[in-house]
Amino acid sequence: MKLTITFSFFLFFGCTAETHPEKKIMDYTNNLQKIKTFAKLNSYNQEIAFMIDYSLHSGLSRFFIVDLKNDKILNKGLVCHGSCKGENNSDYAKKFSNKNNSYCTSLGFASIGKRDYSKWGKHYKYWLNGLESSNSNMKDRVVVLHAWEGVPNKTIYPLNLATSWGCPTVSQDFLDKLDEILKKEKGILLYSFE
């Protein structure tokens, strides 16, 4: 008799239903498949990628380093979303934009570009190249992956993170973890969704 096992990629937020609004199991199977398909069709890294689930509360770890070969999360961290000039609260991202001077987060696929100097956090950043119409202005808007000392290393829910000017802003330690990967791996995608 042949046994077939179907693997699904789930992330569980282990808190009680009474104290936690994210009391469901998050299924990222479709998101992973979307990343794999995009990476293969466009010749990007097919082993590792980054993804951000902006549907989650800002006090939860919602930036994921994912192993595409084995369908698993390697690490996760907090990440700020754009303020949209005060239209977004600091708890949830509700508005997104690709417009210049919007201070909003852009959604979609982006490639991680050149490592460069930053005046924030660890004093280095990575340029982001938007690959879709929803984020094609990232470079012109100077929406970059960088750190800021105001982002903690661990989940702070029910507290909120501060908002950014549209950049995916992480903790200094988490940026160092991303940097270790980016120094070794090329063609890594960042997929941001809600």
C-alpha positions, 0 to 999 in steps of 0.5 A: 500500500502506498501512502501519500503525504501532503505537506502544507505550510502553516504558521501558528501563533501560540496564544490563547483565543482570549488574549490574541486576535491572531488565534488562527493557524496561518496557511502560507502554502499559496504564498510560497507557491506564488513565490516559487512560480515567480522565481522560476519564471523570472530566474530568481533564487529558488532556494530562499526568499523573504516575505512580509505578511502585512495583514498581521498586527505590527507587534507580531513577527511578520517578516519571514525568511523562507526555505523554498526547497523545504517549505519552512520558515528559517527565521522571522522578525518584526517589520514596520509598515508605512505611515501613509502620512498618518492614514495608517495606524501603527497597529495594522497597515490598511493603505498601500501605495506606489506613489512618490511622497506617499510614505506608504508601503508597496505590495508585490514582488521586489528583488533585493538590490545593492548593499549601500550606506544608510544613516539609520540603524547599522548604517547599511541598507539594501536597495529594493527593485519593485518588479510589479506595477504595485511597487515599480517606484520603490527605487525612485521613492528610496524605499529600502530594506534597513534597520532602526534602533527603535525596532525590537528583536522580539514580538511586542504584541499587543503593543505596536511598532512605529511606522516608517516612510514606506520602508520595510524597517527591521531590528538591527539584529534581524538586518544582520541575519538578513545580511548574512544570507544576502552576502552568500545568496544572489537573486533573492526576492522579497514578496510583500502581501496583505 
